[in-house]
Amino acid sequence: MELRRAFRLNGFLMLGVLILLIIAIAVEAHTLNTRGGDGGSSAVLGVALAVTLLAAVLAASGFIVVNPNQAKVIQFFGQYIGSVSESGFHWVIPLSSRRGISLRVRNFETQKLKVNDLDGNPVEIAAVVVYQVVDSYKAAFAVDDYEDFVRTQSETAVRHLATTHPYQSDDANTASLRDGSEVAGELTTELRARTELAGIEIIEARITHLAYAPEIAQAMLVRQQAAQVVAARSRIVEGAVGMVGMALDRLADQGVVELDEERKAAMVSNLLVVLCGDRSAAPVVNAGTLYS
């Protein structure tokens, strides 16, 4: 069974008809009392008035009010007969049950989950999920409680995402949990597949909290600092080697001075010490010759 529109009429039109019917019943009852008549005709007229009044009462049970961004799921003695999603005052089949389903955009944040990442490191992770009901039939009948269903599936998807990615990756081709846009796209795609059967559309899902578990946080901080120091030193050495090579090439091209291999090695050593050192170098002025 699929989502379909329920039979409905304009509520104000039906209200006018019902008022006219009640007025007609009142007029007939007043006429019966004032004119009188034989017992048989009075009994028949009384039964007719009672039936008409009962029909009016039953018709009055068909009025519903639908608020903006809301749907009413209509059931008639357990049978799904359709949904009304247009806001306003409507009249549907009498004696039917109605269940309201909100079509507004909602969001919630999952709990902070503790899970091991791809490298086996315990991390704390949480996400915010933005969703909307797009199929009121599935939301009402495919699952017991669609809100609880979305929460459970969101936590499951976040756990799965954390176990398939490392917290931080040194490989440019491997996505890590810290890659916000890429990880958010994977989480949104997985959640859409999980919640489609409940008539839910996942608009967006993003990681809002990501940290190492407290028991390893300090050790991982030291590791990150060491990695940053190594990366910085690597860049410094790479730049220093390029500068030394450029200096030697410029000296040779312009014929400023001719250096043998031993003097070149000494110059390279001195330049690397100056360029790669973490403190300012104290220059020593050579007052003699270059070879003294």
Backbone torsions as a table, in degrees:
resi	resn	phi	psi	omega
1	MET	NA	142.3	-176.7
2	GLU	-120.6	168.1	176.9
3	LEU	-64.2	133.3	175.9
4	ARG	-146.4	161.7	-179.1
5	ARG	-80.8	135.6	178.5
6	ALA	-81.7	153.8	174.6
7	PHE	-64.8	132.2	-178.4
8	ARG	-152.3	154.8	174.6
9	LEU	-130.5	163.2	177.9
10	ASN	-62.0	125.6	-175.9
11	GLY	-65.4	-36.6	-179.0
12	PHE	-68.9	-36.4	177.1
13	LEU	-63.4	-47.3	-179.8
14	MET	-66.6	-33.1	177.4
15	LEU	-64.7	-40.2	177.2
16	GLY	-63.2	-42.7	178.5
17	VAL	-62.7	-41.5	-179.0
18	LEU	-65.6	-39.2	178.2
19	ILE	-64.1	-43.2	177.8
20	LEU	-62.1	-38.1	178.8
21	LEU	-65.7	-41.3	178.7
22	ILE	-65.5	-39.3	178.0
23	ILE	-63.3	-40.6	179.3
24	ALA	-64.3	-39.0	177.6
25	ILE	-63.9	-42.2	-179.9
26	ALA	-64.9	-40.1	180.0
27	VAL	-66.0	-43.2	179.8
28	GLU	-64.5	-40.5	178.8
29	ALA	-64.4	-40.6	178.8
30	HIS	-65.8	-40.2	178.6
31	THR	-63.2	-41.7	179.8
32	LEU	-61.7	-39.5	-177.8
33	ASN	-72.3	-35.9	-176.1
34	THR	-81.1	-39.2	-176.8
35	ARG	-84.7	-32.8	-176.3
36	GLY	71.5	-164.2	-179.5
37	GLY	153.0	178.6	179.2
38	ASP	-68.2	165.7	-175.4
39	GLY	-66.8	-36.9	-177.7
40	GLY	-65.9	-47.9	-179.6
41	SER	-66.1	-35.6	178.7
42	SER	-66.1	-39.0	179.7
43	ALA	-66.4	-43.4	179.1
44	VAL	-62.7	-44.2	179.2
45	LEU	-65.3	-36.2	178.2
46	GLY	-65.9	-40.3	177.5
47	VAL	-64.3	-42.5	179.2
48	ALA	-61.3	-41.9	178.6
49	LEU	-65.2	-39.5	179.2
50	ALA	-64.5	-42.6	178.3
51	VAL	-63.7	-42.5	179.5
52	THR	-63.5	-41.6	178.6
53	LEU	-64.6	-40.0	177.5
54	LEU	-63.4	-40.9	177.6
55	ALA	-63.1	-38.0	178.6
56	ALA	-65.4	-39.9	178.8
57	VAL	-65.3	-41.6	178.7
58	LEU	-65.0	-41.1	179.2
59	ALA	-62.8	-34.1	-179.3
60	ALA	-66.1	-22.5	-179.8
61	SER	-77.1	-3.0	-178.1
62	GLY	-93.8	1.8	-178.2
63	PHE	-82.1	136.2	176.1
64	ILE	-138.4	155.0	175.2
65	VAL	-120.0	125.1	179.6
66	VAL	-111.3	120.4	179.5
67	ASN	-79.8	160.5	177.0
68	PRO	-58.1	142.5	-178.7
69	ASN	56.4	42.5	175.9
70	GLN	-140.8	151.2	176.0
71	ALA	-126.6	147.2	175.3
72	LYS	-112.0	120.5	176.6
73	VAL	-90.5	119.9	-173.2
74	ILE	-101.5	129.2	174.9
75	GLN	-126.1	139.0	177.2
76	PHE	-118.5	103.0	-176.9
77	PHE	51.9	49.8	176.4
78	GLY	86.0	-10.3	-178.9
79	GLN	-95.5	127.6	177.7
80	TYR	-73.4	122.9	-178.7
81	ILE	-114.1	-2.7	175.6
82	GLY	139.5	178.5	-179.8
83	SER	-128.0	149.4	175.5
84	VAL	-117.1	115.5	-178.8
85	SER	-113.1	-6.7	177.4
86	GLU	-79.6	128.5	-178.5
87	SER	-71.1	149.5	178.2
88	GLY	136.7	-166.2	-177.7
89	PHE	-105.0	118.0	-173.3
90	HIS	-128.4	164.3	173.2
91	TRP	-125.3	126.4	-179.8
92	VAL	-121.7	-174.8	-178.0
93	ILE	-59.9	129.2	-179.7
94	PRO	-64.0	160.6	178.7
95	LEU	62.1	17.4	177.4
96	SER	-94.1	152.0	176.7
97	SER	-94.3	146.8	-177.7
98	ARG	-128.8	136.2	178.0
99	ARG	-123.2	124.5	-179.1
100	GLY	-82.3	133.8	176.6
101	ILE	-124.8	122.5	-179.8
102	SER	-76.4	132.5	176.6
103	LEU	-103.6	11.3	-179.5
104	ARG	-73.4	155.7	175.7
105	VAL	-73.4	130.3	-178.5
106	ARG	-123.1	159.8	174.1
107	ASN	-147.4	152.1	176.2
108	PHE	-154.1	159.5	179.1
109	GLU	-111.8	131.1	179.2
110	THR	-69.5	164.1	174.9
111	GLN	-69.2	159.4	175.3
112	LYS	-72.9	111.8	-176.1
113	LEU	-97.5	138.8	176.3
114	LYS	-102.8	117.4	-174.1
115	VAL	-148.5	154.8	178.0
116	ASN	-85.4	135.1	178.2
117	ASP	-80.9	-172.0	-176.3
118	LEU	-60.7	-31.6	179.8
119	ASP	-85.9	-0.1	179.6
120	GLY	88.2	6.9	179.9
121	ASN	-85.2	131.7	178.0
122	PRO	-72.0	128.4	-179.4
123	VAL	-130.3	157.5	172.6
124	GLU	-106.0	131.1	-174.6
125	ILE	-143.2	144.2	176.5
126	ALA	-147.5	157.0	-177.5
127	ALA	-142.3	156.2	173.2
128	VAL	-108.8	135.7	-176.3
129	VAL	-121.5	129.4	177.2
130	VAL	-111.7	123.2	-175.9
131	TYR	-143.0	169.6	-178.5
132	GLN	-152.4	141.5	175.7
133	VAL	-78.7	125.9	178.9
134	VAL	-116.0	-12.1	179.3
135	ASP	-134.4	101.0	-175.7
136	SER	-68.2	-28.9	179.1
137	TYR	-65.4	-48.8	179.3
138	LYS	-64.8	-40.3	-179.4
139	ALA	-63.7	-31.4	-177.2
140	ALA	-85.9	-34.7	-169.4
141	PHE	-120.3	-18.9	-178.2
142	ALA	-76.3	-29.5	-180.0
143	VAL	-134.4	161.0	179.9
144	ASP	-67.6	-49.2	-178.7
145	ASP	-141.2	107.6	-173.4
146	TYR	-67.3	-30.3	178.7
147	GLU	-66.6	-47.1	177.9
148	ASP	-64.8	-35.2	178.8
149	PHE	-62.9	-44.6	-179.8
150	VAL	-64.3	-41.2	179.8
151	ARG	-62.8	-45.8	-178.4
152	THR	-64.6	-45.3	-179.7
153	GLN	-66.5	-33.2	178.5
154	SER	-65.9	-45.1	178.1
155	GLU	-63.8	-38.4	177.8
156	THR	-64.2	-42.8	-180.0
157	ALA	-66.4	-38.2	178.5
158	VAL	-65.5	-42.0	177.0
159	ARG	-61.2	-44.5	-179.9
160	HIS	-64.3	-40.3	178.7
161	LEU	-61.9	-42.3	-178.2
162	ALA	-65.6	-35.0	-177.6
163	THR	-78.8	-13.9	-178.1
164	THR	-104.3	3.2	179.2
165	HIS	-137.3	145.4	173.3
166	PRO	-78.0	157.8	177.7
167	TYR	-61.6	-43.8	179.6
168	GLN	-144.2	137.7	-176.9
169	SER	-124.7	135.5	175.6
170	ASP	-86.8	-10.6	179.3
171	ASP	-89.8	124.5	-177.9
172	ALA	-66.9	-22.1	-178.5
173	ASN	-88.4	-5.5	-179.1
174	THR	-108.4	121.4	-179.9
175	ALA	-76.0	138.9	177.9
176	SER	-114.3	170.1	179.4
177	LEU	-65.5	-18.7	-179.8
178	ARG	-83.8	-7.6	176.6
179	ASP	-81.6	89.1	-168.8
180	GLY	-54.3	-57.1	-173.3
181	SER	-67.1	-41.0	-178.4
182	GLU	-68.2	-44.7	179.1
183	VAL	-66.0	-39.2	178.6
184	ALA	-62.4	-39.0	177.7
185	GLY	-64.0	-42.3	177.9
186	GLU	-64.0	-42.8	-179.4
187	LEU	-64.9	-42.0	179.2
188	THR	-63.8	-43.3	179.8
189	THR	-63.2	-43.7	-179.8
190	GLU	-66.0	-40.3	179.8
191	LEU	-67.1	-36.4	177.9
192	ARG	-62.0	-41.0	178.7
193	ALA	-67.5	-34.8	-177.8
194	ARG	-74.6	-33.1	-172.5
195	THR	-103.9	1.5	-178.6
196	GLU	-62.4	-37.4	-177.9
197	LEU	-66.1	-17.4	178.7
198	ALA	-97.1	9.0	179.7
199	GLY	72.3	27.9	-177.1
200	ILE	-107.6	136.7	172.3
201	GLU	-108.5	121.2	176.5
202	ILE	-84.8	115.1	-179.0
203	ILE	-81.5	-42.8	-178.6
204	GLU	-160.9	147.7	174.4
205	ALA	-143.1	127.3	-177.2
206	ARG	-138.6	149.7	176.2
207	ILE	-75.0	126.7	179.7
208	THR	-108.8	-20.1	-179.9
209	HIS	-142.6	129.1	178.6
210	LEU	-149.3	120.1	-179.3
211	ALA	-159.1	155.2	172.7
212	TYR	-68.2	152.3	176.6
213	ALA	-63.1	149.5	-175.3
214	PRO	-54.9	-33.8	-175.4
215	GLU	-69.2	-20.0	179.8
216	ILE	-121.5	3.4	-174.8
217	ALA	-60.6	-44.0	-177.6
218	GLN	-65.9	-42.6	179.7
219	ALA	-64.5	-40.5	179.6
220	MET	-69.7	-30.0	175.9
221	LEU	-65.1	-43.5	176.9
222	VAL	-62.0	-41.0	179.5
223	ARG	-63.0	-42.8	178.9
224	GLN	-64.5	-41.4	178.4
225	GLN	-62.5	-41.7	178.8
226	ALA	-64.0	-41.2	179.3
227	ALA	-63.5	-38.4	178.9
228	GLN	-68.2	-38.1	178.0
229	VAL	-64.2	-44.8	178.7
230	VAL	-62.0	-42.7	179.4
231	ALA	-63.8	-40.8	179.2
232	ALA	-65.8	-42.8	178.6
233	ARG	-63.1	-37.7	179.0
234	SER	-62.9	-41.4	178.2
235	ARG	-66.4	-38.4	179.9
236	ILE	-64.7	-45.6	-179.6
237	VAL	-63.6	-42.1	179.5
238	GLU	-60.8	-43.8	178.1
239	GLY	-68.2	-38.4	-179.4
240	ALA	-64.6	-42.8	178.5
241	VAL	-61.1	-41.2	178.0
242	GLY	-64.0	-39.6	-180.0
243	MET	-68.1	-40.0	178.8
244	VAL	-64.2	-45.5	178.7
245	GLY	-60.6	-41.2	179.0
246	MET	-64.3	-40.2	179.9
247	ALA	-63.4	-44.2	179.6
248	LEU	-64.5	-41.3	-180.0
249	ASP	-65.2	-40.7	-179.6
250	ARG	-66.7	-40.3	178.5
251	LEU	-63.2	-40.5	-179.4
252	ALA	-71.0	-40.3	-177.9
253	ASP	-67.6	-39.2	-177.3
254	GLN	-88.5	-4.2	178.0
255	GLY	64.0	32.0	-179.1
256	VAL	-66.5	-46.9	-179.5
257	VAL	-155.0	148.0	177.5
258	GLU	-105.2	125.6	-177.4
259	LEU	-117.1	137.0	173.4
260	ASP	-80.1	178.8	-174.5
261	GLU	-64.2	-37.3	-179.5
262	GLU	-65.6	-43.4	-180.0
263	ARG	-69.0	-34.0	175.7
264	LYS	-62.5	-41.9	179.7
265	ALA	-63.8	-39.5	178.9
266	ALA	-66.1	-40.2	179.1
267	MET	-66.1	-42.5	178.3
268	VAL	-60.6	-43.8	179.9
269	SER	-60.8	-45.7	-178.7
270	ASN	-65.3	-42.6	-179.8
271	LEU	-65.1	-40.1	179.8
272	LEU	-66.1	-37.4	177.7
273	VAL	-63.0	-42.7	-178.8
274	VAL	-68.3	-44.9	-174.3
275	LEU	-76.3	-31.9	-175.7
276	CYS	-96.1	-8.8	-178.9
277	GLY	-70.5	149.0	179.2
278	ASP	-90.9	4.7	176.8
279	ARG	-130.2	159.0	179.3
280	SER	-66.0	134.6	-178.9
281	ALA	-79.3	145.6	176.0
282	ALA	-100.4	106.9	-175.2
283	PRO	-68.4	146.9	175.4
284	VAL	-115.7	119.6	-176.7
285	VAL	-86.6	126.4	178.0
286	ASN	-88.9	110.0	-177.3
287	ALA	-87.7	-7.2	179.7
288	GLY	-98.9	-146.4	179.8
289	THR	-91.0	172.1	-179.0
290	LEU	-66.6	-28.2	-174.9
291	TYR	-102.5	9.0	-179.9
292	SER	-92.5	NA	NA
